[in-house]
Amino acid sequence: MDIQSVIREQVSSHPVVLYMKGTPQFPQCGFSAAVVQVLRNCGLTEVAAINVLEDEAVRSGIKEYANWPTIPQLYIQGEFVGGCDIVKEMYETGELQDMLAKAGVIAASS
Amino acid sequence: MSTIEHIRSRLAALDPSSLDIQDDSALHAGHVGAKGGGGHYRLMIVSEHFAGLSTVARHRMIYAVLGDMMRGSIHALAIRALTADEANSQPNRKET
C-alpha cells in the first residue's frame, strides 16, 4: 500500500487525528505542543497522535496529502482542519469546539 | 538576499497593502524539529486577494507563492492573513 493510502486510512481511523512532532506527553516542537494544549482546553482527554519524527515517509507524505507544507496538521472526521495558527484561531471563535462536538468527542457547549 | 527579503519579494504577488515579517529563529534554535536548518518566521499580511476565502485557503495561497522556500529556507511560518476590513475591525487583537 502506498503512503498516501496509508495516510487516508490513518486520518479516518479516529474522529480526531493529530500529526505532530513528538507525542502529546512529550511534544518536540512548540507548534505541535500548542495544538495539543488547545485540544486539551476543549476538553479532549485523549488525542490520537501520529509522531512524524518516527516515520519519514509519513512526515513527507502528509505534506503532500493535505497540500500543506508544515506540521502539525489536525484532522477531524477525516478532513484536514489546519495547522497551529488555524486551530488556535478556530478555538478562539468557538468553531473548533463545535467541530469536536459534532465529531462526538466532547460534549456540546450550552 | 536575506530570507525575509526573499519572502517579501515572493509575497508581492499577492499585492499586500500591509506586510510584516519577523524572524523568530533565535527562539527555536536547537530544538529537534528544526535540525533541517530552516528558520522560523512570523508573517502578518493584509491583502484583498483573501476576501471570501477561508483561513485554510489563504494559508495555502501563501504557501503556493512561497513554493520551494517552504522546503528549504523556511522551517516554520506563523501566519495571520487578513483583508483590510478584517485588519481594521480587530486592531487590538492580541498576537499569539
Backbone of each chain as ProteinMPNN parsed JSONL, in Angstrom:
{"seq_chain_A": "MDIQSVIREQVSSHPVVLYMKGTPQFPQCGFSAAVVQVLRNCGLTEVAAINVLEDEAVRSGIKEYANWPTIPQLYIQGEFVGGCDIVKEMYETGELQDMLAKAGVIAASS", "coords_chain_A": {"N_chain_A": [[0.858, -1.195, 0.0], [0.601, 2.2, -0.863], [2.045, 5.267, 0.494], [0.222, 7.366, 0.538], [-2.239, 6.075, 0.586], [-2.016, 4.776, 3.029], [-2.008, 6.986, 4.739], [-4.544, 8.014, 4.183], [-6.133, 6.079, 5.361], [-5.246, 6.334, 7.998], [-6.055, 8.978, 8.782], [-8.744, 8.713, 8.982], [-9.077, 6.907, 10.958], [-9.622, 7.567, 13.561], [-11.864, 9.838, 15.258], [-10.586, 12.255, 15.716], [-7.464, 13.169, 14.613], [-4.097, 13.85, 15.072], [-1.253, 14.974, 13.472], [1.974, 15.278, 14.455], [5.063, 16.611, 15.895], [6.865, 14.656, 17.956], [5.209, 13.437, 20.928], [1.9, 13.656, 22.466], [2.421, 13.719, 25.216], [5.147, 14.295, 25.271], [5.884, 16.649, 23.465], [7.847, 17.716, 20.657], [8.125, 20.125, 19.49], [7.223, 23.486, 19.468], [4.914, 24.349, 18.146], [3.458, 22.045, 17.685], [3.036, 21.321, 20.354], [1.392, 23.417, 21.118], [-0.99, 22.928, 19.721], [-1.821, 20.497, 20.853], [-2.303, 21.422, 23.435], [-4.44, 23.194, 22.986], [-6.418, 21.37, 22.152], [-6.718, 19.937, 24.487], [-7.676, 21.965, 26.125], [-10.17, 22.2, 25.036], [-11.392, 20.082, 26.115], [-10.785, 17.582, 25.353], [-9.647, 14.465, 26.196], [-8.041, 12.411, 25.342], [-5.813, 12.181, 22.673], [-5.544, 11.066, 19.414], [-2.544, 10.699, 18.177], [-0.002, 11.098, 15.732], [3.34, 10.581, 15.489], [5.434, 12.255, 13.557], [8.143, 12.327, 13.488], [8.992, 9.813, 13.798], [8.622, 8.484, 11.468], [9.677, 8.863, 8.399], [8.484, 8.638, 5.893], [5.792, 9.134, 6.362], [6.057, 11.694, 7.348], [6.864, 13.24, 5.122], [4.886, 12.438, 3.366], [2.444, 13.309, 4.429], [2.443, 16.013, 4.05], [2.101, 16.249, 1.366], [-0.346, 14.96, 1.125], [-2.263, 16.667, 2.302], [-1.77, 18.887, 0.881], [-0.247, 20.798, 2.191], [2.362, 22.439, 3.716], [3.495, 22.197, 6.255], [3.96, 20.965, 9.654], [2.478, 20.913, 12.842], [-0.542, 19.047, 11.777], [-4.014, 18.984, 11.844], [-6.705, 16.711, 11.835], [-10.167, 16.244, 11.573], [-12.748, 13.99, 11.731], [-11.689, 12.786, 9.459], [-11.192, 14.913, 7.792], [-9.004, 17.501, 6.719], [-8.158, 20.068, 8.91], [-6.434, 22.175, 9.723], [-3.326, 23.93, 10.483], [-1.263, 25.017, 13.23], [-1.792, 27.863, 13.626], [-4.363, 28.159, 12.544], [-5.897, 26.345, 14.0], [-5.702, 27.482, 16.546], [-6.977, 29.908, 16.074], [-9.556, 29.022, 15.398], [-10.274, 27.92, 17.783], [-10.452, 30.17, 19.392], [-12.672, 31.421, 18.263], [-14.589, 29.57, 18.744], [-15.326, 27.766, 16.895], [-13.849, 25.446, 16.61], [-14.496, 23.942, 18.904], [-17.168, 23.423, 18.295], [-16.878, 21.776, 16.045], [-15.573, 19.597, 17.184], [-17.511, 18.736, 18.954], [-19.498, 17.986, 17.19], [-18.206, 15.859, 16.057], [-18.411, 14.16, 18.073], [-16.632, 13.847, 20.191], [-16.351, 15.565, 22.304], [-18.541, 17.051, 24.743], [-21.365, 18.894, 23.616], [-21.366, 22.446, 23.845], [-23.426, 24.46, 25.892]], "CA_chain_A": [[0.0, 0.0, 0.0], [1.467, 3.379, -0.895], [1.956, 6.093, 1.703], [-0.99, 8.183, 0.51], [-3.336, 5.201, 1.037], [-1.817, 4.591, 4.464], [-2.444, 8.219, 5.406], [-6.0, 8.119, 4.038], [-6.706, 5.231, 6.416], [-4.892, 6.901, 9.311], [-6.81, 10.182, 9.146], [-10.125, 8.325, 9.267], [-9.081, 5.828, 11.939], [-10.185, 8.13, 14.785], [-12.585, 11.086, 14.952], [-9.607, 13.348, 15.725], [-6.102, 12.669, 14.431], [-3.126, 14.943, 15.006], [0.12, 14.704, 13.039], [2.775, 16.206, 15.247], [6.447, 16.242, 16.183], [6.852, 14.18, 19.329], [3.952, 12.839, 21.383], [1.173, 14.615, 23.311], [3.109, 13.811, 26.516], [6.464, 14.914, 25.065], [5.967, 17.304, 22.164], [9.212, 18.158, 20.354], [8.042, 21.347, 18.697], [6.29, 24.374, 20.153], [3.645, 24.449, 17.426], [2.744, 20.798, 17.998], [2.624, 21.417, 21.755], [0.289, 24.378, 21.213], [-2.223, 22.293, 19.242], [-2.214, 19.545, 21.899], [-2.854, 22.21, 24.533], [-5.762, 23.684, 22.572], [-7.358, 20.236, 22.177], [-6.996, 19.642, 25.902], [-8.538, 23.047, 26.612], [-11.516, 21.924, 24.538], [-11.963, 19.003, 26.911], [-10.389, 16.293, 24.784], [-8.715, 13.863, 27.151], [-7.077, 11.573, 24.634], [-5.641, 12.605, 21.292], [-4.855, 10.112, 18.551], [-1.471, 11.489, 17.586], [0.996, 10.372, 14.968], [4.624, 11.273, 15.618], [6.06, 12.191, 12.231], [9.595, 12.166, 13.625], [9.293, 8.379, 13.807], [8.363, 7.89, 10.164], [9.998, 9.866, 7.382], [7.539, 8.536, 4.778], [4.585, 9.845, 6.788], [6.408, 13.099, 7.506], [6.8, 13.909, 3.823], [3.632, 12.092, 2.705], [1.303, 14.061, 4.954], [2.501, 17.352, 3.449], [1.513, 16.083, 0.039], [-1.735, 14.539, 1.282], [-3.135, 17.82, 2.585], [-1.266, 20.051, 0.153], [0.035, 21.716, 3.298], [3.791, 22.142, 3.832], [4.048, 22.209, 7.616], [3.428, 20.109, 10.714], [1.365, 19.962, 12.956], [-1.753, 19.064, 10.971], [-5.131, 18.391, 12.575], [-7.802, 16.151, 11.044], [-11.372, 15.888, 12.311], [-13.58, 13.127, 10.889], [-11.012, 12.52, 8.193], [-10.989, 16.12, 6.998], [-7.951, 18.401, 7.158], [-8.682, 21.293, 9.528], [-5.436, 23.239, 9.607], [-2.139, 23.865, 11.313], [-1.325, 25.642, 14.55], [-2.457, 29.178, 13.625], [-5.786, 27.998, 12.241], [-6.522, 25.668, 15.135], [-5.828, 28.468, 17.636], [-7.993, 30.882, 15.67], [-10.869, 28.374, 15.486], [-10.557, 27.752, 19.213], [-10.877, 31.481, 19.912], [-14.014, 31.747, 17.78], [-15.516, 28.53, 19.174], [-15.607, 26.882, 15.768], [-13.195, 24.154, 16.853], [-15.313, 23.216, 19.875], [-18.355, 22.945, 17.575], [-16.491, 20.64, 15.197], [-15.265, 18.455, 18.059], [-18.785, 18.259, 19.486], [-20.166, 17.273, 16.081], [-17.488, 14.597, 15.872], [-18.796, 13.303, 19.194], [-15.533, 13.582, 21.126], [-16.584, 16.367, 23.505], [-19.959, 17.39, 24.879], [-21.718, 20.177, 23.012], [-21.494, 23.51, 24.834], [-24.766, 25.011, 26.103]], "C_chain_A": [[0.891, 1.241, 0.0], [1.144, 4.314, 0.271], [0.684, 6.937, 1.709], [-2.212, 7.356, 0.954], [-3.246, 4.949, 2.535], [-2.354, 5.806, 5.218], [-3.963, 8.361, 5.332], [-6.689, 7.256, 5.103], [-6.453, 5.803, 7.806], [-5.822, 8.044, 9.695], [-8.259, 9.85, 9.479], [-10.229, 7.3, 10.394], [-9.646, 6.268, 13.288], [-10.923, 9.416, 14.418], [-11.631, 12.286, 14.88], [-8.215, 12.743, 15.61], [-5.167, 13.874, 14.276], [-1.774, 14.403, 14.548], [1.001, 15.747, 13.693], [4.216, 15.733, 15.353], [6.525, 15.906, 17.664], [5.504, 13.571, 19.65], [3.206, 13.87, 22.227], [1.84, 14.791, 24.674], [4.45, 14.539, 26.385], [6.573, 15.525, 23.672], [7.404, 17.798, 21.92], [9.224, 19.393, 19.464], [6.964, 22.204, 19.35], [4.926, 24.448, 19.485], [2.795, 23.2, 17.673], [2.213, 20.844, 19.429], [1.41, 22.333, 21.889], [-1.026, 23.748, 20.762], [-2.73, 21.276, 20.275], [-2.89, 20.3, 23.05], [-4.26, 22.715, 24.208], [-6.79, 22.556, 22.641], [-7.709, 19.862, 23.617], [-7.928, 20.705, 26.484], [-9.985, 22.839, 26.18], [-12.177, 20.797, 25.313], [-11.639, 17.624, 26.367], [-9.349, 15.665, 25.702], [-7.647, 13.035, 26.446], [-7.013, 11.995, 23.165], [-4.935, 11.492, 20.528], [-3.792, 10.888, 17.782], [-0.503, 10.586, 16.836], [2.274, 11.196, 14.982], [5.379, 11.158, 14.302], [7.581, 12.033, 12.315], [9.995, 10.692, 13.607], [9.138, 7.74, 12.434], [8.539, 8.935, 9.058], [8.998, 9.834, 6.217], [6.242, 9.265, 5.108], [4.871, 11.344, 6.857], [6.348, 13.843, 6.173], [5.455, 13.645, 3.143], [2.448, 12.936, 3.154], [1.271, 15.485, 4.367], [1.856, 17.339, 2.067], [0.016, 15.793, 0.148], [-2.67, 15.742, 1.427], [-2.798, 19.015, 1.707], [-0.977, 21.174, 1.142], [1.473, 21.449, 3.747], [4.334, 22.006, 5.25], [3.316, 21.235, 8.535], [3.457, 20.949, 11.987], [0.254, 20.138, 11.921], [-2.845, 18.334, 11.756], [-6.217, 17.922, 11.6], [-8.963, 15.822, 11.97], [-12.311, 15.177, 11.348], [-12.996, 12.977, 9.485], [-10.704, 13.738, 7.347], [-9.861, 16.969, 7.587], [-8.561, 19.698, 7.698], [-7.696, 22.436, 9.389], [-4.221, 22.942, 10.453], [-2.346, 24.675, 12.58], [-2.103, 26.963, 14.555], [-3.962, 29.033, 13.473], [-6.52, 27.356, 13.417], [-6.717, 26.649, 16.295], [-6.929, 29.479, 17.334], [-9.402, 30.28, 15.821], [-11.26, 28.108, 16.931], [-11.086, 29.061, 19.791], [-12.293, 31.824, 19.471], [-15.048, 30.709, 18.225], [-15.837, 27.502, 18.095], [-15.025, 25.481, 15.992], [-14.017, 23.308, 17.821], [-16.561, 22.649, 19.196], [-18.022, 21.716, 16.729], [-16.232, 19.393, 16.039], [-16.549, 17.873, 18.64], [-19.532, 17.468, 18.414], [-19.522, 15.919, 15.838], [-17.743, 13.641, 17.039], [-17.706, 13.045, 20.212], [-15.575, 14.487, 22.356], [-18.084, 16.666, 23.563], [-20.211, 18.752, 24.227], [-21.873, 21.225, 24.106], [-22.893, 24.097, 24.764], [-25.896, 24.14, 25.567]], "O_chain_A": [[1.837, 1.322, 0.784], [0.119, 4.176, 0.939], [0.125, 7.199, 2.774], [-3.108, 7.877, 1.618], [-4.262, 4.912, 3.229], [-3.067, 5.666, 6.212], [-4.597, 8.778, 6.301], [-7.703, 7.656, 5.675], [-7.323, 5.765, 8.677], [-6.327, 8.079, 10.818], [-8.929, 10.611, 10.177], [-11.327, 6.872, 10.748], [-10.098, 5.434, 14.073], [-10.641, 10.019, 13.382], [-11.836, 13.209, 14.092], [-7.832, 11.899, 16.42], [-5.406, 14.777, 13.475], [-1.221, 13.489, 15.159], [0.802, 16.948, 13.513], [4.553, 14.616, 14.96], [6.284, 16.758, 18.52], [4.741, 13.227, 18.748], [3.802, 14.855, 22.663], [1.828, 15.889, 25.23], [4.841, 15.301, 27.269], [7.264, 14.991, 22.804], [8.086, 18.237, 22.846], [10.206, 19.671, 18.775], [5.912, 21.696, 19.738], [3.904, 24.592, 20.156], [1.58, 23.284, 17.847], [1.074, 20.454, 19.685], [0.506, 22.06, 22.678], [-2.07, 24.007, 21.361], [-3.931, 21.205, 20.539], [-3.918, 19.866, 23.569], [-5.157, 22.668, 25.05], [-7.902, 22.756, 23.13], [-8.851, 19.517, 23.922], [-8.85, 20.392, 27.237], [-10.913, 23.252, 26.875], [-13.382, 20.576, 25.187], [-12.152, 16.618, 26.856], [-8.299, 16.255, 25.959], [-6.501, 12.965, 26.891], [-8.042, 12.144, 22.506], [-3.868, 11.029, 20.931], [-4.101, 11.636, 16.855], [-0.225, 9.461, 17.252], [2.295, 12.348, 14.55], [5.902, 10.095, 13.969], [8.228, 11.652, 11.339], [11.166, 10.355, 13.429], [9.487, 6.573, 12.254], [7.667, 9.77, 8.821], [8.699, 10.871, 5.624], [5.659, 9.93, 4.252], [4.035, 12.162, 6.474], [5.833, 14.96, 6.11], [4.937, 14.505, 2.432], [1.558, 13.243, 2.361], [0.203, 16.078, 4.212], [1.17, 18.278, 1.663], [-0.787, 16.308, -0.631], [-3.711, 15.828, 0.776], [-3.468, 20.045, 1.778], [-1.393, 22.319, 0.965], [1.78, 20.32, 4.129], [5.52, 21.728, 5.428], [2.221, 20.758, 8.236], [4.437, 21.665, 12.186], [0.113, 21.185, 11.288], [-2.64, 17.23, 12.26], [-6.593, 18.638, 10.671], [-8.779, 15.202, 13.017], [-12.631, 15.698, 10.28], [-13.703, 13.033, 8.479], [-10.042, 13.635, 6.314], [-9.772, 17.136, 8.803], [-9.373, 20.341, 7.032], [-8.067, 23.538, 8.986], [-4.091, 21.874, 11.053], [-3.478, 24.98, 12.954], [-2.978, 27.16, 15.398], [-4.738, 29.688, 14.169], [-7.621, 27.771, 13.78], [-7.761, 26.651, 16.946], [-7.707, 29.856, 18.211], [-10.319, 30.941, 16.307], [-12.445, 28.076, 17.263], [-12.037, 29.07, 20.572], [-13.038, 32.452, 20.223], [-16.25, 30.941, 18.097], [-16.522, 26.509, 18.34], [-15.625, 24.474, 15.615], [-14.216, 22.113, 17.599], [-16.969, 21.524, 19.486], [-18.778, 20.745, 16.696], [-16.614, 18.284, 15.665], [-16.664, 16.659, 18.802], [-20.12, 16.423, 18.691], [-20.19, 14.956, 15.465], [-17.348, 12.476, 17.004], [-17.825, 12.124, 21.021], [-14.904, 14.206, 23.349], [-18.795, 16.549, 22.565], [-19.366, 19.646, 24.286], [-22.435, 20.946, 25.165], [-23.471, 24.212, 23.684], [-27.066, 24.503, 25.688]]}, "seq_chain_B": "MSTIEHIRSRLAALDPSSLDIQDDSALHAGHVGAKGGGGHYRLMIVSEHFAGLSTVARHRMIYAVLGDMMRGSIHALAIRALTADEANSQPNRKET", "coords_chain_B": {"N_chain_B": [[20.402, 38.059, -1.02], [18.427, 38.294, 1.866], [16.518, 35.837, 3.749], [14.129, 36.957, 4.666], [13.816, 39.158, 2.947], [13.546, 37.763, 0.627], [11.163, 36.327, 1.078], [9.468, 38.525, 1.209], [9.619, 39.516, -1.398], [8.519, 37.429, -2.864], [5.91, 37.403, -1.845], [4.909, 39.698, -2.84], [3.435, 39.155, -5.032], [0.879, 38.823, -4.115], [-0.126, 41.31, -3.821], [0.065, 42.856, -1.302], [-1.367, 45.114, 1.076], [-0.376, 45.617, 3.474], [2.419, 44.345, 5.179], [4.199, 42.364, 7.302], [7.076, 40.882, 8.476], [8.593, 38.75, 10.704], [11.571, 37.458, 12.132], [11.797, 34.666, 13.933], [13.68, 32.835, 14.532], [15.733, 32.622, 16.438], [14.418, 32.014, 18.759], [13.924, 29.388, 18.574], [16.17, 27.932, 18.215], [18.058, 25.02, 17.89], [16.12, 23.133, 18.699], [14.69, 19.846, 18.267], [13.03, 19.489, 16.071], [13.861, 21.409, 14.329], [16.149, 20.768, 13.051], [16.678, 20.618, 10.382], [17.559, 23.033, 9.517], [16.219, 25.244, 8.453], [14.636, 28.483, 8.943], [12.535, 30.047, 11.506], [9.662, 31.884, 10.998], [7.454, 34.721, 11.278], [4.476, 35.966, 10.117], [2.542, 38.684, 9.025], [-0.004, 39.599, 7.045], [-1.851, 41.681, 4.886], [-4.291, 41.598, 2.496], [-6.341, 42.111, -0.362], [-6.83, 39.942, -1.887], [-7.561, 37.903, -0.259], [-10.202, 38.05, 0.311], [-13.326, 36.605, 0.968], [-12.3, 34.062, 1.196], [-11.546, 31.042, 2.993], [-9.62, 30.559, 6.036], [-7.83, 28.429, 5.744], [-7.636, 28.308, 2.937], [-6.453, 30.78, 2.427], [-3.963, 30.495, 3.691], [-2.936, 28.406, 2.161], [-2.663, 29.705, -0.248], [-0.617, 31.48, 0.304], [1.438, 29.663, 0.892], [1.666, 28.515, -1.613], [2.686, 30.589, -3.165], [5.126, 30.955, -1.908], [6.309, 28.551, -2.413], [9.087, 26.559, -3.162], [10.549, 27.554, -1.068], [9.383, 26.786, 1.29], [10.286, 24.275, 1.662], [12.885, 24.571, 2.156], [14.505, 27.162, 3.062], [12.651, 28.042, 4.883], [11.522, 26.844, 7.853], [9.409, 26.943, 9.64], [6.363, 28.751, 9.719], [4.476, 31.204, 11.017], [1.284, 32.407, 10.479], [-0.735, 35.251, 9.899], [-3.366, 36.135, 8.042], [-5.149, 38.567, 6.565], [-7.995, 40.47, 5.347], [-8.299, 43.946, 4.395], [-10.539, 45.072, 5.652], [-10.974, 43.26, 7.745], [-8.607, 43.567, 9.175], [-8.867, 46.182, 10.038], [-11.061, 45.998, 11.676], [-10.274, 44.601, 13.882], [-8.15, 45.784, 15.467], [-6.875, 45.576, 17.911], [-6.516, 42.999, 18.571], [-4.894, 40.436, 20.272], [-1.57, 39.386, 19.607], [-0.53, 36.077, 19.086]], "CA_chain_B": [[19.115, 38.487, -0.464], [18.088, 37.553, 3.084], [15.274, 35.065, 3.629], [12.987, 37.865, 4.833], [13.656, 39.9, 1.685], [13.088, 36.777, -0.349], [9.735, 36.122, 1.374], [8.773, 39.759, 0.855], [9.528, 39.654, -2.851], [7.557, 36.432, -3.367], [4.547, 37.755, -1.425], [4.463, 40.855, -3.625], [2.452, 38.623, -5.979], [-0.455, 38.902, -3.51], [-0.454, 42.739, -3.699], [-0.291, 43.179, 0.085], [-1.426, 46.523, 1.476], [0.456, 45.654, 4.675], [3.168, 43.089, 5.26], [5.206, 42.406, 8.363], [7.716, 39.57, 8.616], [9.541, 38.692, 11.829], [12.405, 36.26, 12.21], [11.761, 34.11, 15.296], [14.566, 31.661, 14.546], [16.543, 32.546, 17.652], [13.605, 31.436, 19.826], [13.755, 27.947, 18.362], [17.461, 27.338, 17.858], [18.495, 23.796, 18.546], [15.128, 22.095, 19.02], [14.895, 18.692, 17.388], [12.28, 19.639, 14.825], [14.454, 22.45, 13.491], [17.509, 20.41, 12.667], [16.858, 20.78, 8.944], [18.31, 24.263, 9.299], [15.386, 26.373, 8.039], [14.307, 29.417, 10.008], [11.154, 30.23, 11.952], [9.227, 33.24, 10.677], [6.091, 35.108, 11.651], [4.03, 36.772, 8.993], [1.231, 39.352, 9.105], [-0.207, 40.115, 5.693], [-3.187, 42.172, 4.572], [-4.448, 41.626, 1.04], [-7.728, 41.94, -0.823], [-6.959, 38.621, -2.524], [-8.068, 36.934, 0.717], [-11.64, 38.266, 0.527], [-14.206, 35.491, 0.649], [-11.613, 32.777, 1.313], [-11.332, 30.506, 4.339], [-8.243, 30.708, 6.506], [-7.016, 27.388, 5.104], [-7.38, 28.7, 1.545], [-5.499, 31.901, 2.46], [-2.622, 29.981, 4.003], [-2.462, 27.637, 1.004], [-2.272, 30.678, -1.265], [0.711, 31.975, 0.71], [2.389, 28.565, 0.707], [1.872, 28.308, -3.047], [3.564, 31.659, -3.643], [6.469, 30.743, -1.346], [6.819, 27.405, -3.158], [10.193, 25.731, -2.66], [11.12, 28.106, 0.175], [8.819, 26.044, 2.418], [11.028, 23.017, 1.836], [14.29, 24.871, 2.342], [14.94, 28.194, 3.997], [11.629, 28.273, 5.912], [11.145, 25.627, 8.578], [8.089, 27.166, 10.214], [5.842, 30.065, 9.378], [3.212, 31.544, 11.671], [0.631, 33.291, 9.511], [-2.044, 35.901, 10.034], [-3.7, 36.627, 6.709], [-6.414, 39.297, 6.724], [-8.356, 41.508, 4.391], [-8.188, 45.267, 5.014], [-11.683, 45.239, 6.554], [-10.74, 42.467, 8.946], [-7.494, 44.167, 9.922], [-9.365, 47.401, 10.673], [-12.095, 45.733, 12.673], [-9.729, 43.956, 15.08], [-6.799, 46.332, 15.601], [-6.238, 45.315, 19.206], [-6.44, 41.581, 18.863], [-3.522, 40.167, 20.716], [-0.776, 38.449, 18.816], [-0.196, 34.888, 19.873]], "C_chain_B": [[18.81, 37.643, 0.779], [16.775, 36.806, 2.875], [14.062, 35.985, 3.752], [12.743, 38.675, 3.557], [13.096, 38.994, 0.6], [11.584, 36.511, -0.176], [8.941, 37.334, 0.888], [8.583, 39.865, -0.66], [8.549, 38.631, -3.435], [6.118, 36.861, -3.056], [4.024, 38.993, -2.154], [3.412, 40.425, -4.644], [1.031, 38.719, -5.444], [-0.903, 40.359, -3.29], [-0.793, 43.141, -2.267], [-0.348, 44.688, 0.333], [-0.631, 46.709, 2.768], [1.138, 44.296, 4.794], [4.248, 43.238, 6.322], [5.767, 40.999, 8.55], [8.74, 39.645, 9.738], [10.314, 37.389, 11.771], [12.454, 35.79, 13.663], [12.769, 32.976, 15.477], [15.31, 31.503, 15.867], [15.776, 31.89, 18.799], [13.572, 29.915, 19.748], [15.069, 27.231, 18.108], [17.687, 26.043, 18.626], [17.42, 22.783, 18.86], [15.114, 21.046, 17.909], [14.192, 18.86, 16.038], [12.919, 20.593, 13.848], [15.806, 22.034, 12.925], [17.758, 20.461, 11.163], [17.548, 22.09, 8.586], [17.481, 25.461, 8.877], [14.996, 27.233, 9.22], [12.827, 29.412, 10.364], [10.763, 31.688, 11.686], [7.775, 33.452, 11.063], [5.647, 36.171, 10.654], [2.663, 37.376, 9.279], [1.025, 40.013, 7.755], [-1.666, 40.525, 5.504], [-3.291, 42.277, 3.051], [-5.912, 41.413, 0.675], [-7.928, 40.6, -1.53], [-7.557, 37.588, -1.568], [-9.59, 37.029, 0.894], [-12.434, 37.039, 0.096], [-13.568, 34.12, 0.787], [-11.501, 32.349, 2.777], [-9.877, 30.71, 4.733], [-7.333, 29.669, 5.859], [-6.656, 27.792, 3.671], [-6.367, 29.852, 1.48], [-4.085, 31.392, 2.713], [-2.063, 29.186, 2.821], [-1.975, 28.57, -0.098], [-0.861, 31.205, -0.968], [1.763, 30.882, 0.5], [2.699, 28.358, -0.777], [2.842, 29.346, -3.607], [4.999, 31.447, -3.141], [7.134, 29.503, -1.94], [7.952, 26.681, -2.469], [10.83, 26.296, -1.394], [10.621, 27.317, 1.393], [9.541, 24.72, 2.653], [12.502, 23.288, 2.125], [14.546, 25.885, 3.439], [13.917, 28.497, 5.089], [11.278, 26.941, 6.561], [9.732, 25.765, 9.126], [7.661, 28.596, 9.951], [4.506, 30.25, 10.097], [2.552, 32.624, 10.816], [-0.62, 33.93, 10.082], [-2.322, 36.567, 8.701], [-5.088, 37.252, 6.758], [-6.716, 40.142, 5.498], [-8.275, 42.845, 5.129], [-9.324, 45.483, 6.018], [-11.464, 44.488, 7.867], [-9.647, 43.081, 9.811], [-7.974, 45.411, 10.666], [-10.335, 47.106, 11.802], [-11.54, 45.046, 13.92], [-8.308, 44.454, 15.364], [-6.093, 45.922, 16.886], [-6.143, 43.836, 19.545], [-5.007, 41.202, 19.216], [-2.843, 39.165, 19.789], [-0.445, 37.248, 19.681], [0.966, 34.164, 19.227]], "O_chain_B": [[18.923, 36.417, 0.742], [16.018, 37.099, 1.949], [13.079, 35.819, 3.029], [11.599, 38.854, 3.14], [12.284, 39.408, -0.229], [10.833, 36.475, -1.15], [7.896, 37.201, 0.251], [7.517, 40.255, -1.136], [7.833, 38.932, -4.39], [5.222, 36.707, -3.886], [2.833, 39.297, -2.091], [2.592, 41.237, -5.072], [0.076, 38.7, -6.22], [-1.927, 40.61, -2.654], [-1.855, 43.72, -2.04], [0.506, 45.44, -0.135], [-0.256, 47.83, 3.115], [0.536, 43.251, 4.55], [5.098, 44.125, 6.246], [5.017, 40.044, 8.757], [9.636, 40.49, 9.726], [9.772, 36.346, 11.405], [13.071, 36.431, 14.513], [12.713, 32.243, 16.465], [15.496, 30.388, 16.355], [16.371, 31.292, 19.695], [13.239, 29.237, 20.72], [15.073, 26.036, 17.813], [17.527, 25.985, 19.845], [17.745, 21.663, 19.255], [15.478, 21.323, 16.766], [14.698, 18.427, 15.002], [12.571, 20.599, 12.667], [16.53, 22.866, 12.377], [18.9, 20.361, 10.714], [18.064, 22.24, 7.478], [17.969, 26.589, 8.929], [15.018, 26.778, 10.363], [11.99, 28.865, 9.646], [11.462, 32.61, 12.106], [6.985, 32.514, 11.161], [6.357, 37.141, 10.392], [1.743, 36.684, 9.716], [1.796, 40.89, 7.365], [-2.587, 39.815, 5.906], [-2.49, 42.952, 2.405], [-6.624, 40.641, 1.316], [-9.062, 40.172, -1.747], [-8.006, 36.527, -2.0], [-10.193, 36.182, 1.552], [-12.24, 36.506, -0.997], [-14.22, 33.11, 0.524], [-11.377, 33.181, 3.675], [-9.019, 30.993, 3.897], [-6.206, 29.977, 5.472], [-5.512, 27.636, 3.245], [-5.525, 29.89, 0.584], [-3.135, 31.798, 2.044], [-0.874, 29.274, 2.512], [-1.004, 28.273, -0.794], [-0.033, 31.353, -1.866], [2.85, 31.151, -0.011], [3.835, 28.067, -1.153], [3.71, 29.024, -4.419], [5.962, 31.724, -3.856], [8.36, 29.403, -1.973], [7.812, 26.236, -1.33], [11.576, 25.591, -0.715], [11.326, 27.189, 2.394], [9.417, 24.118, 3.72], [13.281, 22.354, 2.316], [14.775, 25.527, 4.595], [14.246, 29.123, 6.096], [10.797, 26.023, 5.897], [8.948, 24.817, 9.082], [8.472, 29.523, 9.958], [3.535, 29.545, 9.821], [3.178, 33.627, 10.472], [-1.462, 33.255, 10.674], [-1.59, 37.463, 8.283], [-6.082, 36.558, 6.965], [-5.826, 40.485, 4.72], [-8.192, 42.87, 6.357], [-9.101, 46.013, 7.107], [-11.731, 45.008, 8.951], [-9.756, 43.109, 11.037], [-7.544, 45.669, 11.79], [-10.427, 47.863, 12.768], [-12.251, 44.917, 14.916], [-7.377, 43.657, 15.487], [-4.864, 45.917, 16.951], [-5.746, 43.459, 20.648], [-4.051, 41.597, 18.549], [-3.463, 38.237, 19.27], [-0.12, 37.385, 20.861], [1.408, 33.132, 19.732]]}, "name": "protein", "num_of_chains": 2, "seq": "MDIQSVIREQVSSHPVVLYMKGTPQFPQCGFSAAVVQVLRNCGLTEVAAINVLEDEAVRSGIKEYANWPTIPQLYIQGEFVGGCDIVKEMYETGELQDMLAKAGVIAASSMSTIEHIRSRLAALDPSSLDIQDDSALHAGHVGAKGGGGHYRLMIVSEHFAGLSTVARHRMIYAVLGDMMRGSIHALAIRALTADEANSQPNRKET"}
